[in-house]
Amino acid sequence: MRKKDSLIKAFKEEIKRADPMTFPLCVDSFTNLWQYEFGALDGLPPEVEKLIAYRITELDLMDEY
């Protein structure tokens, strides 16, 4: 499995368990790791952005973001 695929898979599992308090930490951790590994967020797959947006809505965090 490629490194990008592995990171995305781990992030998907982590974000599923996130609650409103841990969600921002999960996203920050993932984006920091992605930037460290690949240099920028430019190559972030659209599926990750959609997952983050979906969880923001699902956790009712729209006012905070």
ROSE-4610 file (N, C-alpha, C; in Angstrom, 1 decimal, always signed):
// ROSE-4610
residu = [M/M/M/R/R/R/K/K/K/K/K/K/D/D/D/S/S/S/L/L/L/I/I/I/K/K/K/A/A/A/F/F/F/K/K/K/E/E/E/E/E/E/I/I/I/K/K/K/R/R/R/A/A/A/D/D/D/P/P/P/M/M/M/T/T/T/F/F/F/P/P/P/L/L/L/C/C/C/V/V/V/D/D/D/S/S/S/F/F/F/T/T/T/N/N/N/L/L/L/W/W/W/Q/Q/Q/Y/Y/Y/E/E/E/F/F/F/G/G/G/A/A/A/L/L/L/D/D/D/G/G/G/L/L/L/P/P/P/P/P/P/E/E/E/V/V/V/E/E/E/K/K/K/L/L/L/I/I/I/A/A/A/Y/Y/Y/R/R/R/I/I/I/T/T/T/E/E/E/L/L/L/D/D/D/L/L/L/M/M/M/D/D/D/E/E/E/Y/Y/Y]
num = [1/1/1/2/2/2/3/3/3/4/4/4/5/5/5/6/6/6/7/7/7/8/8/8/9/9/9/10/10/10/11/11/11/12/12/12/13/13/13/14/14/14/15/15/15/16/16/16/17/17/17/18/18/18/19/19/19/20/20/20/21/21/21/22/22/22/23/23/23/24/24/24/25/25/25/26/26/26/27/27/27/28/28/28/29/29/29/30/30/30/31/31/31/32/32/32/33/33/33/34/34/34/35/35/35/36/36/36/37/37/37/38/38/38/39/39/39/40/40/40/41/41/41/42/42/42/43/43/43/44/44/44/45/45/45/46/46/46/47/47/47/48/48/48/49/49/49/50/50/50/51/51/51/52/52/52/53/53/53/54/54/54/55/55/55/56/56/56/57/57/57/58/58/58/59/59/59/60/60/60/61/61/61/62/62/62/63/63/63/64/64/64/65/65/65]
x = [+0.9/+0.0/+0.9/+0.5/+1.3/+1.1/+2.1/+2.1/+0.9/+0.5/-0.7/-1.9/-2.1/-3.2/-3.3/-2.2/-2.1/-2.5/-2.0/-2.3/-3.8/-4.4/-5.8/-6.6/-6.3/-7.0/-7.0/-5.8/-5.7/-6.5/-6.5/-7.3/-8.8/-9.2/-10.7/-11.1/-10.3/-10.6/-10.6/-9.6/-9.5/-10.7/-11.0/-12.1/-13.4/-13.6/-14.9/-15.2/-14.1/-14.2/-14.2/-13.9/-13.8/-15.1/-15.0/-16.2/-15.9/-16.8/-16.6/-15.3/-14.9/-13.7/-12.4/-12.4/-11.2/-11.1/-12.2/-12.2/-11.1/-11.0/-9.9/-8.5/-8.3/-7.0/-6.7/-7.7/-7.5/-7.1/-7.8/-7.6/-6.2/-5.9/-4.6/-3.4/-3.6/-2.6/-2.4/-3.5/-3.4/-2.8/-3.2/-2.7/-1.2/-0.8/+0.6/+1.5/+1.0/+1.7/+1.8/+0.6/+0.6/+1.6/+1.6/+2.6/+4.0/+4.3/+5.6/+6.1/+5.2/+5.5/+5.6/+4.7/+4.6/+4.8/+5.2/+5.6/+4.5/+3.3/+2.2/+0.8/-0.2/-1.6/-2.1/-1.4/-1.8/-2.3/-1.6/-2.0/-3.0/-3.7/-4.7/-5.9/-6.2/-7.3/-8.6/-9.5/-10.8/-11.6/-11.4/-12.2/-11.9/-10.7/-10.3/-11.1/-11.1/-11.8/-13.3/-13.8/-15.3/-15.5/-14.7/-14.8/-14.8/-13.9/-13.8/-15.0/-15.5/-16.7/-17.9/-18.0/-19.1/-19.1/-17.9/-17.9/-18.2/-17.7/-18.1/-19.6/-20.3/-21.7/-22.3/-21.8/-22.4/-22.2/-21.1/-20.8/-21.3/-22.0/-22.6/-21.6/-20.5/-19.4/-19.4/-20.4/-20.4/-20.1/-20.6/-20.3/-18.9/-18.2/-16.8/-15.8/-16.2/-15.2/-15.6]
y = [-1.2/+0.0/+1.2/+2.2/+3.4/+4.2/+5.1/+5.9/+6.8/+7.4/+8.3/+7.5/+6.3/+5.5/+5.1/+4.7/+4.3/+5.4/+6.6/+7.8/+8.1/+8.0/+8.3/+7.3/+6.0/+5.0/+5.2/+5.5/+5.7/+6.9/+8.0/+9.2/+8.9/+8.1/+7.8/+7.0/+6.1/+5.4/+6.3/+7.1/+8.0/+9.0/+9.6/+10.6/+10.0/+8.8/+8.1/+8.1/+8.0/+7.9/+9.2/+10.3/+11.6/+12.2/+12.9/+13.6/+15.1/+16.0/+17.4/+18.0/+17.4/+17.8/+17.3/+16.1/+15.5/+15.7/+16.1/+16.3/+17.3/+18.5/+19.4/+18.8/+18.1/+17.5/+16.4/+15.7/+14.7/+15.3/+16.4/+17.1/+17.7/+18.4/+19.0/+18.0/+16.9/+15.9/+15.3/+15.0/+14.5/+15.5/+16.8/+17.7/+18.0/+18.0/+18.2/+17.1/+15.8/+14.7/+14.7/+15.0/+15.1/+16.1/+17.3/+18.3/+17.9/+17.2/+16.7/+15.7/+14.7/+13.7/+14.1/+15.1/+15.4/+16.9/+17.7/+19.1/+20.1/+19.7/+20.7/+19.9/+20.7/+20.1/+20.2/+20.6/+20.7/+19.4/+18.3/+17.0/+16.3/+16.9/+16.3/+15.9/+14.6/+14.1/+14.7/+15.0/+15.6/+14.7/+13.4/+12.6/+12.9/+13.4/+13.8/+15.1/+16.0/+17.3/+17.0/+16.1/+15.8/+15.1/+14.3/+13.6/+14.6/+15.5/+16.5/+17.4/+17.8/+18.6/+17.9/+16.6/+15.8/+15.6/+15.4/+15.2/+16.5/+17.7/+19.0/+19.1/+18.8/+18.8/+17.8/+16.6/+15.5/+15.8/+16.4/+16.8/+18.1/+18.8/+20.1/+21.1/+21.2/+22.2/+23.3/+23.5/+24.6/+26.0/+26.3/+27.6/+27.8/+26.7/+26.8/+26.9/+26.5/+26.5/+27.4]
z = [+0.0/+0.0/+0.0/-0.8/-0.9/+0.4/+0.7/+1.9/+2.0/+0.9/+0.8/+1.2/+0.6/+0.8/+2.3/+2.8/+4.2/+5.2/+4.9/+5.8/+5.7/+4.5/+4.3/+5.0/+4.9/+5.6/+7.1/+7.6/+9.1/+9.5/+8.7/+9.0/+9.0/+8.0/+8.0/+9.2/+9.7/+10.9/+12.1/+12.2/+13.4/+13.4/+12.3/+12.2/+12.5/+12.2/+12.5/+14.0/+14.8/+16.2/+16.9/+16.1/+16.7/+17.2/+18.2/+18.7/+18.6/+18.9/+18.7/+19.4/+20.5/+21.1/+20.4/+19.9/+19.4/+17.8/+17.2/+15.8/+15.3/+15.9/+15.4/+15.6/+16.7/+16.9/+15.8/+15.4/+14.4/+13.0/+12.7/+11.4/+11.5/+12.6/+12.7/+12.6/+13.3/+13.3/+11.8/+11.2/+9.8/+8.9/+8.9/+8.0/+8.2/+9.5/+9.8/+9.3/+9.5/+9.0/+7.5/+6.8/+5.4/+4.8/+5.5/+5.0/+5.3/+6.4/+6.6/+5.6/+5.3/+4.3/+2.9/+2.5/+1.1/+0.8/+1.8/+1.5/+1.5/+1.2/+1.1/+1.1/+1.3/+1.3/-0.1/-1.1/-2.5/-3.1/-2.7/-3.2/-2.4/-1.5/-0.7/-1.5/-1.5/-2.4/-2.0/-3.0/-2.7/-1.7/-1.7/-0.8/+0.7/+1.0/+2.4/+2.7/+1.8/+2.0/+2.2/+1.4/+1.6/+2.9/+3.3/+4.6/+5.8/+5.7/+6.8/+6.8/+5.6/+5.6/+6.1/+5.7/+6.2/+7.7/+8.3/+9.7/+10.4/+9.9/+10.4/+10.5/+9.5/+9.5/+10.4/+10.4/+11.2/+12.7/+13.1/+14.5/+14.9/+13.9/+14.2/+14.6/+13.9/+14.2/+13.2/+12.4/+11.4/+12.0/+13.1/+13.7/+14.1/+14.3/+14.8/+13.7/+12.5/+11.3/+10.3]
